[in-house]
Amino acid sequence: MIRTQVPPLRNSVRRAHPHAGLLLVLALCLSGCSVPPKLSDSAQAPTPATTPAHSRSTYHPQRNDLALFALSLLDTPYSSGGRGPATGFDCSGLVSHVYREAAGLPVRGSSADLGKKSRPVERAHIQPGDLLFFNTLGARHSHVGIYVGDGRFVHASNPRTGVRVDQLSNRYYAQRFEGAGTLLD
């Protein structure tokens, strides 16, 4: 019998994509694969009206693809007017690239334009793939990011930090948050 050595899967995945492990963990988190705890006879299941939106979300492949693709672009450099990973991104360029590559949706325009094109979403109903708008330059919708779940969003922040993840509860962004919108059905 001939034995062949097969390299461990994790090493081949790591060579194929440096963030593969992170993407796998995020995919599992976003897929919502969990079993609710068994309720005792006296306990009642929470009603949809009292259950937070993030805990009753369902699997949406397109939304999850948008969130995962946005996360795959972390640490890409910031570039004013940038529209691709080779040249870098500004905030609206990042959104355009993610929507085109992950969802096949041609999205163009500034963050203010995206705010006008998107359908408003109540804060309690924000889902992965939705857009978050901020007033960071003293103008309505002067910054945009892509919500990825658990109160976090991906955005092309500035030339110093590039594409990164921040918490919506971060004091800076919480004070400048103007609302959310969606370009999805």
VMD Tcl script that builds the backbone (N, CA, C; Angstrom):
set m [mol new atoms 555]
animate dup $m
set s [atomselect $m all]
$s set {name element resname resid chain x y z} {
  {N N MET 1 A 0.842 -1.173 0.000}
  {CA C MET 1 A 0.000 0.000 0.000}
  {C C MET 1 A 0.894 1.244 0.000}
  {N N ILE 2 A 0.565 2.196 -0.861}
  {CA C ILE 2 A 1.342 3.431 -0.964}
  {C C ILE 2 A 0.656 4.498 -0.136}
  {N N ARG 3 A 1.427 5.139 0.695}
  {CA C ARG 3 A 0.867 6.225 1.517}
  {C C ARG 3 A 1.345 7.551 0.953}
  {N N THR 4 A 0.408 8.465 0.857}
  {CA C THR 4 A 0.770 9.807 0.423}
  {C C THR 4 A 0.477 10.765 1.545}
  {N N GLN 5 A 1.281 11.768 1.617}
  {CA C GLN 5 A 1.054 12.767 2.647}
  {C C GLN 5 A 0.181 13.867 2.089}
  {N N VAL 6 A -0.851 14.170 2.808}
  {CA C VAL 6 A -1.748 15.262 2.437}
  {C C VAL 6 A -1.502 16.391 3.423}
  {N N PRO 7 A -1.157 17.579 2.904}
  {CA C PRO 7 A -0.909 18.678 3.844}
  {C C PRO 7 A -2.182 19.008 4.609}
  {N N PRO 8 A -2.041 19.447 5.841}
  {CA C PRO 8 A -3.234 19.833 6.603}
  {C C PRO 8 A -4.022 20.896 5.846}
  {N N LEU 9 A -5.340 20.780 5.908}
  {CA C LEU 9 A -6.226 21.697 5.182}
  {C C LEU 9 A -5.970 23.144 5.579}
  {N N ARG 10 A -5.745 23.366 6.843}
  {CA C ARG 10 A -5.601 24.753 7.273}
  {C C ARG 10 A -4.399 25.430 6.633}
  {N N ASN 11 A -3.322 24.709 6.356}
  {CA C ASN 11 A -2.164 25.315 5.717}
  {C C ASN 11 A -2.444 25.651 4.263}
  {N N SER 12 A -3.131 24.762 3.549}
  {CA C SER 12 A -3.437 25.054 2.147}
  {C C SER 12 A -4.443 26.189 2.035}
  {N N VAL 13 A -5.378 26.251 2.954}
  {CA C VAL 13 A -6.342 27.359 2.943}
  {C C VAL 13 A -5.633 28.661 3.256}
  {N N ARG 14 A -4.695 28.629 4.202}
  {CA C ARG 14 A -3.982 29.839 4.574}
  {C C ARG 14 A -3.179 30.375 3.395}
  {N N ARG 15 A -2.574 29.472 2.606}
  {CA C ARG 15 A -1.824 29.919 1.437}
  {C C ARG 15 A -2.769 30.491 0.381}
  {N N ALA 16 A -3.952 29.899 0.243}
  {CA C ALA 16 A -4.895 30.350 -0.781}
  {C C ALA 16 A -5.456 31.726 -0.450}
  {N N HIS 17 A -5.708 31.991 0.801}
  {CA C HIS 17 A -6.273 33.277 1.205}
  {C C HIS 17 A -5.850 33.559 2.636}
  {N N PRO 18 A -5.118 34.639 2.875}
  {CA C PRO 18 A -4.584 34.901 4.208}
  {C C PRO 18 A -5.644 35.110 5.289}
  {N N HIS 19 A -6.854 35.482 4.911}
  {CA C HIS 19 A -7.921 35.718 5.889}
  {C C HIS 19 A -8.957 34.602 5.863}
  {N N ALA 20 A -8.613 33.429 5.326}
  {CA C ALA 20 A -9.582 32.347 5.157}
  {C C ALA 20 A -10.174 31.905 6.487}
  {N N GLY 21 A -9.330 31.784 7.513}
  {CA C GLY 21 A -9.843 31.360 8.821}
  {C C GLY 21 A -10.854 32.345 9.370}
  {N N LEU 22 A -10.544 33.636 9.269}
  {CA C LEU 22 A -11.470 34.676 9.724}
  {C C LEU 22 A -12.760 34.625 8.934}
  {N N LEU 23 A -12.647 34.434 7.619}
  {CA C LEU 23 A -13.849 34.383 6.780}
  {C C LEU 23 A -14.714 33.183 7.134}
  {N N LEU 24 A -14.082 32.038 7.448}
  {CA C LEU 24 A -14.848 30.862 7.828}
  {C C LEU 24 A -15.611 31.112 9.126}
  {N N VAL 25 A -14.930 31.696 10.110}
  {CA C VAL 25 A -15.588 32.002 11.384}
  {C C VAL 25 A -16.746 32.982 11.164}
  {N N LEU 26 A -16.501 34.020 10.358}
  {CA C LEU 26 A -17.563 34.996 10.101}
  {C C LEU 26 A -18.727 34.369 9.352}
  {N N ALA 27 A -18.449 33.472 8.411}
  {CA C ALA 27 A -19.527 32.800 7.673}
  {C C ALA 27 A -20.389 31.995 8.623}
  {N N LEU 28 A -19.746 31.305 9.558}
  {CA C LEU 28 A -20.521 30.520 10.521}
  {C C LEU 28 A -21.355 31.421 11.433}
  {N N CYS 29 A -20.773 32.552 11.825}
  {CA C CYS 29 A -21.513 33.483 12.684}
  {C C CYS 29 A -22.699 34.091 11.943}
  {N N LEU 30 A -22.481 34.480 10.696}
  {CA C LEU 30 A -23.538 35.124 9.934}
  {C C LEU 30 A -24.635 34.163 9.505}
  {N N SER 31 A -24.319 32.880 9.423}
  {CA C SER 31 A -25.326 31.934 8.953}
  {C C SER 31 A -26.384 31.660 10.005}
  {N N GLY 32 A -26.125 32.016 11.243}
  {CA C GLY 32 A -27.141 31.861 12.280}
  {C C GLY 32 A -27.449 30.417 12.603}
  {N N CYS 33 A -26.463 29.537 12.520}
  {CA C CYS 33 A -26.667 28.118 12.801}
  {C C CYS 33 A -26.652 27.910 14.301}
  {N N SER 34 A -27.791 27.994 14.907}
  {CA C SER 34 A -27.871 27.721 16.327}
  {C C SER 34 A -29.221 27.116 16.637}
  {N N VAL 35 A -29.264 26.421 17.716}
  {CA C VAL 35 A -30.502 25.798 18.156}
  {C C VAL 35 A -30.963 26.542 19.390}
  {N N PRO 36 A -32.211 27.012 19.405}
  {CA C PRO 36 A -32.670 27.730 20.587}
  {C C PRO 36 A -32.728 26.797 21.786}
  {N N PRO 37 A -32.507 27.362 22.979}
  {CA C PRO 37 A -32.574 26.512 24.162}
  {C C PRO 37 A -33.988 25.983 24.348}
  {N N LYS 38 A -34.095 24.786 24.932}
  {CA C LYS 38 A -35.396 24.192 25.188}
  {C C LYS 38 A -36.074 24.978 26.302}
  {N N LEU 39 A -37.327 25.311 26.066}
  {CA C LEU 39 A -38.080 26.082 27.053}
  {C C LEU 39 A -38.770 25.138 28.022}
  {N N SER 40 A -38.789 25.536 29.284}
  {CA C SER 40 A -39.532 24.739 30.261}
  {C C SER 40 A -41.016 24.934 30.008}
  {N N ASP 41 A -41.819 24.101 30.630}
  {CA C ASP 41 A -43.268 24.185 30.429}
  {C C ASP 41 A -43.830 25.536 30.825}
  {N N SER 42 A -43.224 26.167 31.830}
  {CA C SER 42 A -43.764 27.444 32.301}
  {C C SER 42 A -43.234 28.635 31.506}
  {N N ALA 43 A -42.161 28.446 30.766}
  {CA C ALA 43 A -41.587 29.553 30.007}
  {C C ALA 43 A -42.273 29.692 28.665}
  {N N GLN 44 A -42.289 30.899 28.165}
  {CA C GLN 44 A -42.866 31.152 26.854}
  {C C GLN 44 A -41.785 31.667 25.928}
  {N N ALA 45 A -41.920 31.341 24.666}
  {CA C ALA 45 A -40.969 31.846 23.677}
  {C C ALA 45 A -41.179 33.344 23.514}
  {N N PRO 46 A -40.101 34.105 23.304}
  {CA C PRO 46 A -40.269 35.542 23.087}
  {C C PRO 46 A -41.040 35.791 21.797}
  {N N THR 47 A -41.850 36.805 21.812}
  {CA C THR 47 A -42.621 37.149 20.628}
  {C C THR 47 A -41.757 37.983 19.703}
  {N N PRO 48 A -42.055 37.989 18.402}
  {CA C PRO 48 A -41.251 38.801 17.483}
  {C C PRO 48 A -41.180 40.266 17.886}
  {N N ALA 49 A -42.221 40.787 18.509}
  {CA C ALA 49 A -42.223 42.200 18.898}
  {C C ALA 49 A -41.196 42.484 19.988}
  {N N THR 50 A -40.882 41.477 20.824}
  {CA C THR 50 A -39.942 41.707 21.910}
  {C C THR 50 A -38.554 41.179 21.616}
  {N N THR 51 A -38.408 40.425 20.550}
  {CA C THR 51 A -37.109 39.878 20.190}
  {C C THR 51 A -36.333 40.913 19.389}
  {N N PRO 52 A -35.074 41.204 19.774}
  {CA C PRO 52 A -34.286 42.164 18.999}
  {C C PRO 52 A -34.138 41.695 17.552}
  {N N ALA 53 A -34.056 42.649 16.638}
  {CA C ALA 53 A -33.985 42.325 15.212}
  {C C ALA 53 A -32.809 41.423 14.904}
  {N N HIS 54 A -31.650 41.656 15.539}
  {CA C HIS 54 A -30.474 40.860 15.194}
  {C C HIS 54 A -30.610 39.409 15.621}
  {N N SER 55 A -31.441 39.103 16.634}
  {CA C SER 55 A -31.560 37.725 17.079}
  {C C SER 55 A -32.619 36.956 16.305}
  {N N ARG 56 A -33.460 37.640 15.545}
  {CA C ARG 56 A -34.475 36.925 14.778}
  {C C ARG 56 A -34.191 36.973 13.278}
  {N N SER 57 A -32.984 37.394 12.929}
  {CA C SER 57 A -32.643 37.464 11.514}
  {C C SER 57 A -32.556 36.065 10.930}
  {N N THR 58 A -32.803 35.976 9.639}
  {CA C THR 58 A -32.719 34.715 8.944}
  {C C THR 58 A -31.552 34.760 7.982}
  {N N TYR 59 A -31.278 33.636 7.383}
  {CA C TYR 59 A -30.166 33.537 6.457}
  {C C TYR 59 A -30.518 34.227 5.145}
  {N N HIS 60 A -29.718 35.195 4.756}
  {CA C HIS 60 A -29.890 35.925 3.498}
  {C C HIS 60 A -28.571 35.828 2.744}
  {N N PRO 61 A -28.464 34.908 1.785}
  {CA C PRO 61 A -27.179 34.713 1.098}
  {C C PRO 61 A -26.592 36.003 0.519}
  {N N GLN 62 A -27.405 36.819 -0.130}
  {CA C GLN 62 A -26.880 38.031 -0.753}
  {C C GLN 62 A -26.336 38.991 0.304}
  {N N ARG 63 A -27.046 39.164 1.394}
  {CA C ARG 63 A -26.599 40.053 2.471}
  {C C ARG 63 A -25.310 39.529 3.103}
  {N N ASN 64 A -25.262 38.228 3.342}
  {CA C ASN 64 A -24.066 37.640 3.931}
  {C C ASN 64 A -22.879 37.735 2.982}
  {N N ASP 65 A -23.124 37.562 1.680}
  {CA C ASP 65 A -22.046 37.716 0.692}
  {C C ASP 65 A -21.490 39.137 0.728}
  {N N LEU 66 A -22.379 40.122 0.831}
  {CA C LEU 66 A -21.924 41.516 0.902}
  {C C LEU 66 A -21.058 41.743 2.138}
  {N N ALA 67 A -21.524 41.251 3.285}
  {CA C ALA 67 A -20.775 41.446 4.529}
  {C C ALA 67 A -19.423 40.737 4.477}
  {N N LEU 68 A -19.407 39.497 4.011}
  {CA C LEU 68 A -18.152 38.751 3.958}
  {C C LEU 68 A -17.172 39.355 2.959}
  {N N PHE 69 A -17.680 39.806 1.813}
  {CA C PHE 69 A -16.791 40.405 0.829}
  {C C PHE 69 A -16.208 41.712 1.368}
  {N N ALA 70 A -17.039 42.509 2.035}
  {CA C ALA 70 A -16.543 43.751 2.641}
  {C C ALA 70 A -15.442 43.443 3.656}
  {N N LEU 71 A -15.649 42.410 4.472}
  {CA C LEU 71 A -14.641 42.034 5.468}
  {C C LEU 71 A -13.354 41.525 4.812}
  {N N SER 72 A -13.466 40.943 3.645}
  {CA C SER 72 A -12.265 40.446 2.963}
  {C C SER 72 A -11.364 41.580 2.485}
  {N N LEU 73 A -11.881 42.797 2.458}
  {CA C LEU 73 A -11.116 43.952 1.979}
  {C C LEU 73 A -10.462 44.756 3.108}
  {N N LEU 74 A -10.536 44.247 4.331}
  {CA C LEU 74 A -9.907 44.938 5.461}
  {C C LEU 74 A -8.438 45.195 5.166}
  {N N ASP 75 A -7.963 46.323 5.618}
  {CA C ASP 75 A -6.574 46.764 5.467}
  {C C ASP 75 A -6.215 47.218 4.056}
  {N N THR 76 A -7.186 47.288 3.145}
  {CA C THR 76 A -6.920 47.873 1.833}
  {C C THR 76 A -6.688 49.362 2.049}
  {N N PRO 77 A -5.730 49.952 1.383}
  {CA C PRO 77 A -5.446 51.377 1.589}
  {C C PRO 77 A -6.614 52.294 1.204}
  {N N TYR 78 A -6.653 53.447 1.845}
  {CA C TYR 78 A -7.615 54.495 1.512}
  {C C TYR 78 A -7.031 55.321 0.370}
  {N N SER 79 A -7.882 55.691 -0.575}
  {CA C SER 79 A -7.473 56.582 -1.650}
  {C C SER 79 A -8.669 57.430 -2.033}
  {N N SER 80 A -8.524 58.728 -1.961}
  {CA C SER 80 A -9.622 59.620 -2.336}
  {C C SER 80 A -10.003 59.365 -3.784}
  {N N GLY 81 A -11.264 59.045 -4.017}
  {CA C GLY 81 A -11.745 58.720 -5.356}
  {C C GLY 81 A -11.437 57.296 -5.778}
  {N N GLY 82 A -10.804 56.506 -4.893}
  {CA C GLY 82 A -10.426 55.126 -5.218}
  {C C GLY 82 A -11.629 54.217 -5.344}
  {N N ARG 83 A -11.573 53.321 -6.318}
  {CA C ARG 83 A -12.701 52.441 -6.616}
  {C C ARG 83 A -12.331 50.969 -6.713}
  {N N GLY 84 A -11.110 50.585 -6.319}
  {CA C GLY 84 A -10.717 49.191 -6.426}
  {C C GLY 84 A -9.582 48.842 -5.495}
  {N N PRO 85 A -9.390 47.551 -5.229}
  {CA C PRO 85 A -8.345 47.143 -4.291}
  {C C PRO 85 A -6.929 47.495 -4.774}
  {N N ALA 86 A -6.722 47.570 -6.070}
  {CA C ALA 86 A -5.393 47.899 -6.590}
  {C C ALA 86 A -5.035 49.362 -6.344}
  {N N THR 87 A -6.035 50.235 -6.389}
  {CA C THR 87 A -5.783 51.668 -6.210}
  {C C THR 87 A -6.167 52.157 -4.831}
  {N N GLY 88 A -6.938 51.370 -4.100}
  {CA C GLY 88 A -7.461 51.788 -2.805}
  {C C GLY 88 A -8.888 52.262 -2.947}
  {N N PHE 89 A -9.493 52.592 -1.804}
  {CA C PHE 89 A -10.905 52.977 -1.789}
  {C C PHE 89 A -11.122 54.250 -1.001}
  {N N ASP 90 A -12.143 55.008 -1.400}
  {CA C ASP 90 A -12.763 55.947 -0.485}
  {C C ASP 90 A -14.058 55.266 -0.049}
  {N N CYS 91 A -14.833 55.889 0.812}
  {CA C CYS 91 A -15.987 55.197 1.390}
  {C C CYS 91 A -17.014 54.767 0.344}
  {N N SER 92 A -17.362 55.644 -0.581}
  {CA C SER 92 A -18.362 55.281 -1.587}
  {C C SER 92 A -17.784 54.322 -2.628}
  {N N GLY 93 A -16.490 54.418 -2.897}
  {CA C GLY 93 A -15.834 53.481 -3.805}
  {C C GLY 93 A -15.849 52.067 -3.249}
  {N N LEU 94 A -15.670 51.945 -1.938}
  {CA C LEU 94 A -15.740 50.642 -1.288}
  {C C LEU 94 A -17.131 50.045 -1.452}
  {N N VAL 95 A -18.160 50.844 -1.186}
  {CA C VAL 95 A -19.540 50.368 -1.321}
  {C C VAL 95 A -19.807 49.936 -2.758}
  {N N SER 96 A -19.414 50.749 -3.725}
  {CA C SER 96 A -19.626 50.419 -5.141}
  {C C SER 96 A -18.957 49.102 -5.504}
  {N N HIS 97 A -17.710 48.933 -5.074}
  {CA C HIS 97 A -16.962 47.718 -5.392}
  {C C HIS 97 A -17.611 46.488 -4.754}
  {N N VAL 98 A -17.962 46.570 -3.488}
  {CA C VAL 98 A -18.550 45.436 -2.775}
  {C C VAL 98 A -19.883 45.040 -3.406}
  {N N TYR 99 A -20.742 45.999 -3.693}
  {CA C TYR 99 A -22.044 45.685 -4.281}
  {C C TYR 99 A -21.898 45.086 -5.684}
  {N N ARG 100 A -20.948 45.593 -6.456}
  {CA C ARG 100 A -20.747 45.069 -7.817}
  {C C ARG 100 A -20.187 43.647 -7.767}
  {N N GLU 101 A -19.158 43.430 -6.957}
  {CA C GLU 101 A -18.476 42.132 -6.939}
  {C C GLU 101 A -19.238 41.062 -6.166}
  {N N ALA 102 A -19.867 41.410 -5.064}
  {CA C ALA 102 A -20.520 40.402 -4.218}
  {C C ALA 102 A -21.991 40.184 -4.558}
  {N N ALA 103 A -22.641 41.186 -5.150}
  {CA C ALA 103 A -24.075 41.053 -5.422}
  {C C ALA 103 A -24.437 41.313 -6.881}
  {N N GLY 104 A -23.457 41.695 -7.687}
  {CA C GLY 104 A -23.741 41.966 -9.099}
  {C C GLY 104 A -24.596 43.195 -9.316}
  {N N LEU 105 A -24.585 44.115 -8.354}
  {CA C LEU 105 A -25.395 45.331 -8.457}
  {C C LEU 105 A -24.509 46.524 -8.792}
  {N N PRO 106 A -24.760 47.180 -9.922}
  {CA C PRO 106 A -23.961 48.371 -10.261}
  {C C PRO 106 A -24.415 49.568 -9.425}
  {N N VAL 107 A -23.563 49.987 -8.518}
  {CA C VAL 107 A -23.874 51.101 -7.619}
  {C C VAL 107 A -22.790 52.151 -7.803}
  {N N ARG 108 A -23.169 53.368 -8.112}
  {CA C ARG 108 A -22.199 54.451 -8.313}
  {C C ARG 108 A -22.674 55.688 -7.579}
  {N N GLY 109 A -21.743 56.586 -7.340}
  {CA C GLY 109 A -22.081 57.870 -6.741}
  {C C GLY 109 A -21.386 58.092 -5.422}
  {N N SER 110 A -21.504 59.298 -4.950}
  {CA C SER 110 A -20.919 59.681 -3.662}
  {C C SER 110 A -21.746 59.100 -2.521}
  {N N SER 111 A -21.252 59.254 -1.306}
  {CA C SER 111 A -22.017 58.779 -0.151}
  {C C SER 111 A -23.362 59.500 -0.064}
  {N N ALA 112 A -23.395 60.784 -0.401}
  {CA C ALA 112 A -24.668 61.529 -0.398}
  {C C ALA 112 A -25.607 60.982 -1.464}
  {N N ASP 113 A -25.063 60.647 -2.660}
  {CA C ASP 113 A -25.885 60.049 -3.713}
  {C C ASP 113 A -26.455 58.706 -3.262}
  {N N LEU 114 A -25.626 57.890 -2.609}
  {CA C LEU 114 A -26.082 56.597 -2.119}
  {C C LEU 114 A -27.193 56.769 -1.088}
  {N N GLY 115 A -27.085 57.804 -0.270}
  {CA C GLY 115 A -28.127 58.092 0.707}
  {C C GLY 115 A -29.452 58.416 0.043}
  {N N LYS 116 A -29.400 59.128 -1.072}
  {CA C LYS 116 A -30.624 59.470 -1.812}
  {C C LYS 116 A -31.223 58.263 -2.519}
  {N N LYS 117 A -30.360 57.356 -3.021}
  {CA C LYS 117 A -30.819 56.177 -3.762}
  {C C LYS 117 A -31.346 55.067 -2.860}
  {N N SER 118 A -30.901 55.032 -1.615}
  {CA C SER 118 A -31.263 53.921 -0.730}
  {C C SER 118 A -32.617 54.145 -0.061}
  {N N ARG 119 A -33.248 53.038 0.277}
  {CA C ARG 119 A -34.518 53.061 0.995}
  {C C ARG 119 A -34.200 53.072 2.494}
  {N N PRO 120 A -34.761 54.018 3.264}
  {CA C PRO 120 A -34.445 54.099 4.697}
  {C C PRO 120 A -34.784 52.805 5.447}
  {N N VAL 121 A -33.948 52.493 6.440}
  {CA C VAL 121 A -34.151 51.327 7.290}
  {C C VAL 121 A -34.103 51.808 8.732}
  {N N GLU 122 A -35.086 51.400 9.520}
  {CA C GLU 122 A -35.078 51.773 10.938}
  {C C GLU 122 A -33.881 51.127 11.624}
  {N N ARG 123 A -33.337 51.816 12.586}
  {CA C ARG 123 A -32.130 51.334 13.277}
  {C C ARG 123 A -32.325 49.929 13.849}
  {N N ALA 124 A -33.489 49.627 14.357}
  {CA C ALA 124 A -33.748 48.311 14.948}
  {C C ALA 124 A -33.811 47.204 13.899}
  {N N HIS 125 A -33.879 47.556 12.630}
  {CA C HIS 125 A -34.034 46.561 11.565}
  {C C HIS 125 A -32.847 46.505 10.602}
  {N N ILE 126 A -31.730 47.087 10.995}
  {CA C ILE 126 A -30.534 47.063 10.150}
  {C C ILE 126 A -30.036 45.621 10.028}
  {N N GLN 127 A -29.698 45.221 8.806}
  {CA C GLN 127 A -29.205 43.877 8.529}
  {C C GLN 127 A -27.870 43.956 7.790}
  {N N PRO 128 A -27.099 42.861 7.811}
  {CA C PRO 128 A -25.852 42.857 7.046}
  {C C PRO 128 A -26.112 43.262 5.592}
  {N N GLY 129 A -25.196 44.067 5.065}
  {CA C GLY 129 A -25.331 44.561 3.693}
  {C C GLY 129 A -25.995 45.915 3.594}
  {N N ASP 130 A -26.690 46.345 4.652}
  {CA C ASP 130 A -27.303 47.676 4.647}
  {C C ASP 130 A -26.211 48.730 4.767}
  {N N LEU 131 A -26.536 49.933 4.333}
  {CA C LEU 131 A -25.586 51.037 4.379}
  {C C LEU 131 A -25.844 51.901 5.602}
  {N N LEU 132 A -24.777 52.354 6.230}
  {CA C LEU 132 A -24.867 53.258 7.380}
  {C C LEU 132 A -24.288 54.598 6.957}
  {N N PHE 133 A -25.009 55.663 7.275}
  {CA C PHE 133 A -24.600 57.002 6.848}
  {C C PHE 133 A -24.245 57.861 8.049}
  {N N PHE 134 A -23.199 58.679 7.846}
  {CA C PHE 134 A -22.670 59.521 8.910}
  {C C PHE 134 A -22.400 60.917 8.380}
  {N N ASN 135 A -22.455 61.886 9.280}
  {CA C ASN 135 A -22.066 63.255 8.967}
  {C C ASN 135 A -20.701 63.473 9.604}
  {N N THR 136 A -19.644 63.248 8.824}
  {CA C THR 136 A -18.284 63.395 9.353}
  {C C THR 136 A -17.591 64.655 8.864}
  {N N LEU 137 A -18.192 65.332 7.876}
  {CA C LEU 137 A -17.558 66.528 7.310}
  {C C LEU 137 A -18.463 67.755 7.382}
  {N N GLY 138 A -19.464 67.697 8.238}
  {CA C GLY 138 A -20.394 68.816 8.346}
  {C C GLY 138 A -21.418 68.854 7.227}
  {N N ALA 139 A -21.579 67.740 6.534}
  {CA C ALA 139 A -22.556 67.656 5.449}
  {C C ALA 139 A -23.322 66.337 5.574}
  {N N ARG 140 A -24.599 66.379 5.231}
  {CA C ARG 140 A -25.452 65.196 5.322}
  {C C ARG 140 A -24.860 64.051 4.490}
  {N N HIS 141 A -24.817 62.884 5.083}
  {CA C HIS 141 A -24.340 61.656 4.425}
  {C C HIS 141 A -22.949 61.831 3.790}
  {N N SER 142 A -22.038 62.434 4.528}
  {CA C SER 142 A -20.691 62.644 3.996}
  {C C SER 142 A -19.800 61.411 4.146}
  {N N HIS 143 A -20.276 60.375 4.824}
  {CA C HIS 143 A -19.526 59.132 4.977}
  {C C HIS 143 A -20.499 57.962 4.977}
  {N N VAL 144 A -20.057 56.822 4.411}
  {CA C VAL 144 A -20.913 55.637 4.332}
  {C C VAL 144 A -20.089 54.395 4.652}
  {N N GLY 145 A -20.739 53.411 5.273}
  {CA C GLY 145 A -20.124 52.121 5.566}
  {C C GLY 145 A -21.137 51.018 5.325}
  {N N ILE 146 A -20.671 49.781 5.341}
  {CA C ILE 146 A -21.517 48.605 5.109}
  {C C ILE 146 A -21.652 47.850 6.421}
  {N N TYR 147 A -22.895 47.672 6.869}
  {CA C TYR 147 A -23.156 46.957 8.116}
  {C C TYR 147 A -22.847 45.476 7.919}
  {N N VAL 148 A -22.114 44.871 8.877}
  {CA C VAL 148 A -21.758 43.451 8.769}
  {C C VAL 148 A -22.327 42.606 9.903}
  {N N GLY 149 A -23.082 43.206 10.804}
  {CA C GLY 149 A -23.700 42.457 11.899}
  {C C GLY 149 A -23.063 42.780 13.240}
  {N N ASP 150 A -23.773 42.434 14.301}
  {CA C ASP 150 A -23.305 42.634 15.675}
  {C C ASP 150 A -22.856 44.053 15.976}
  {N N GLY 151 A -23.543 45.037 15.384}
  {CA C GLY 151 A -23.229 46.435 15.657}
  {C C GLY 151 A -21.962 46.929 14.980}
  {N N ARG 152 A -21.428 46.173 14.014}
  {CA C ARG 152 A -20.172 46.530 13.358}
  {C C ARG 152 A -20.398 46.895 11.895}
  {N N PHE 153 A -19.511 47.727 11.367}
  {CA C PHE 153 A -19.575 48.099 9.959}
  {C C PHE 153 A -18.168 48.220 9.394}
  {N N VAL 154 A -18.064 47.978 8.085}
  {CA C VAL 154 A -16.804 48.098 7.359}
  {C C VAL 154 A -16.869 49.385 6.563}
  {N N HIS 155 A -15.778 50.139 6.568}
  {CA C HIS 155 A -15.742 51.390 5.815}
  {C C HIS 155 A -14.304 51.765 5.497}
  {N N ALA 156 A -14.145 52.582 4.469}
  {CA C ALA 156 A -12.844 53.153 4.133}
  {C C ALA 156 A -12.734 54.426 4.950}
  {N N SER 157 A -12.032 54.336 6.039}
  {CA C SER 157 A -12.039 55.382 7.049}
  {C C SER 157 A -11.249 56.626 6.653}
  {N N ASN 158 A -9.949 56.473 6.441}
  {CA C ASN 158 A -9.087 57.618 6.138}
  {C C ASN 158 A -7.740 57.107 5.636}
  {N N PRO 159 A -6.873 58.008 5.129}
  {CA C PRO 159 A -5.583 57.556 4.593}
  {C C PRO 159 A -4.692 56.840 5.610}
  {N N ARG 160 A -4.847 57.143 6.865}
  {CA C ARG 160 A -4.014 56.517 7.894}
  {C C ARG 160 A -4.426 55.075 8.191}
  {N N THR 161 A -5.738 54.794 8.208}
  {CA C THR 161 A -6.210 53.464 8.619}
  {C C THR 161 A -6.761 52.615 7.481}
  {N N GLY 162 A -7.152 53.197 6.362}
  {CA C GLY 162 A -7.690 52.422 5.241}
  {C C GLY 162 A -9.023 51.768 5.574}
  {N N VAL 163 A -9.286 50.628 4.948}
  {CA C VAL 163 A -10.541 49.905 5.170}
  {C C VAL 163 A -10.446 49.184 6.500}
  {N N ARG 164 A -11.432 49.387 7.338}
  {CA C ARG 164 A -11.419 48.833 8.685}
  {C C ARG 164 A -12.824 48.550 9.182}
  {N N VAL 165 A -12.919 47.902 10.325}
  {CA C VAL 165 A -14.193 47.620 10.994}
  {C C VAL 165 A -14.283 48.522 12.208}
  {N N ASP 166 A -15.460 49.097 12.406}
  {CA C ASP 166 A -15.722 49.877 13.621}
  {C C ASP 166 A -17.075 49.483 14.185}
  {N N GLN 167 A -17.261 49.789 15.438}
  {CA C GLN 167 A -18.530 49.565 16.112}
  {C C GLN 167 A -19.416 50.789 15.916}
  {N N LEU 168 A -20.679 50.561 15.633}
  {CA C LEU 168 A -21.631 51.669 15.526}
  {C C LEU 168 A -21.743 52.386 16.866}
  {N N SER 169 A -21.473 51.674 17.946}
  {CA C SER 169 A -21.540 52.284 19.281}
  {C C SER 169 A -20.291 53.107 19.614}
  {N N ASN 170 A -19.264 53.055 18.780}
  {CA C ASN 170 A -18.072 53.873 18.984}
  {C C ASN 170 A -18.517 55.325 19.115}
  {N N ARG 171 A -18.027 56.004 20.125}
  {CA C ARG 171 A -18.501 57.359 20.434}
  {C C ARG 171 A -18.464 58.281 19.215}
  {N N TYR 172 A -17.375 58.263 18.476}
  {CA C TYR 172 A -17.234 59.138 17.312}
  {C C TYR 172 A -18.350 58.880 16.299}
  {N N TYR 173 A -18.553 57.608 15.958}
  {CA C TYR 173 A -19.557 57.279 14.945}
  {C C TYR 173 A -20.979 57.373 15.486}
  {N N ALA 174 A -21.178 57.025 16.728}
  {CA C ALA 174 A -22.510 57.127 17.323}
  {C C ALA 174 A -23.015 58.576 17.298}
  {N N GLN 175 A -22.119 59.533 17.548}
  {CA C GLN 175 A -22.505 60.950 17.544}
  {C C GLN 175 A -22.775 61.478 16.134}
  {N N ARG 176 A -22.228 60.828 15.145}
  {CA C ARG 176 A -22.346 61.312 13.762}
  {C C ARG 176 A -23.281 60.461 12.896}
  {N N PHE 177 A -23.859 59.417 13.488}
  {CA C PHE 177 A -24.753 58.521 12.755}
  {C C PHE 177 A -26.016 59.268 12.321}
  {N N GLU 178 A -26.345 59.166 11.027}
  {CA C GLU 178 A -27.526 59.847 10.491}
  {C C GLU 178 A -28.632 58.891 10.095}
  {N N GLY 179 A -28.307 57.631 9.930}
  {CA C GLY 179 A -29.339 56.673 9.574}
  {C C GLY 179 A -28.802 55.559 8.701}
  {N N ALA 180 A -29.692 54.627 8.386}
  {CA C ALA 180 A -29.332 53.482 7.568}
  {C C ALA 180 A -30.247 53.419 6.360}
  {N N GLY 181 A -29.763 52.754 5.347}
  {CA C GLY 181 A -30.563 52.562 4.138}
  {C C GLY 181 A -30.168 51.273 3.464}
  {N N THR 182 A -31.005 50.813 2.570}
  {CA C THR 182 A -30.701 49.594 1.829}
  {C C THR 182 A -30.899 49.821 0.340}
  {N N LEU 183 A -30.092 49.121 -0.436}
  {CA C LEU 183 A -30.216 49.114 -1.887}
  {C C LEU 183 A -30.740 47.753 -2.347}
  {N N LEU 184 A -31.088 46.896 -1.378}
  {CA C LEU 184 A -31.575 45.560 -1.661}
  {C C LEU 184 A -33.100 45.522 -1.545}
  {N N ASP 185 A -33.700 44.495 -2.140}
  {CA C ASP 185 A -35.168 44.348 -2.072}
  {C C ASP 185 A -35.616 43.886 -0.724}
}
mol reanalyze $m
mol bondsrecalc $m
mol representation Tube
mol addrep $m
